[in-house]
């Protein structure tokens, strides 16, 4: 088991990289998250930054090349964000993965 700081790869993201990541998920997919769906139905605001977070967490697993992620039930949607996008699409982003 290793612990890494996602700053190693997320700090290298540029705006165009972020836009590429965001282009692989839709607002409809994000609204499937129970928390977002509930808040939308209740009229509570949802910030755009809240849509980006699952993508960043999903990218963490891809950047580290993990085969499995372990997290709390509240993180399931975030961990599945990468699973919704084929790794080949994520890998096309011109970033260097962390190395030893």
C-alpha positions, 0 to 999 in steps of 0.5 A: 500500500502506498499513500500519495498526494494528488498534488503530484499530478493535479497541480500539472493540470492546465485549463484545457486539460480540465476541460477535456476531463469535464467533456467526458461527463454530462450534467445528467450523469452528475445529477444522478448522484443522490446528493445532487438529485436531492438538493436539486429537488429541494431547490438547494444550490449546487456549485460548479466546483462540486461537479469538478470534484468527482472528476478529480477524484476519478482521475486520481485512480487513473493517474496512479494506475490503480486496479482497485480503490477503497473508500467510504460509501459517500465516495462511491460516486466519485470513485466511479467517475473514472469507471464511467470514462474509458481509461484510454480517454483519460490517458490521452490527456497529456500529463505525466503519471507519478513515478517513483 
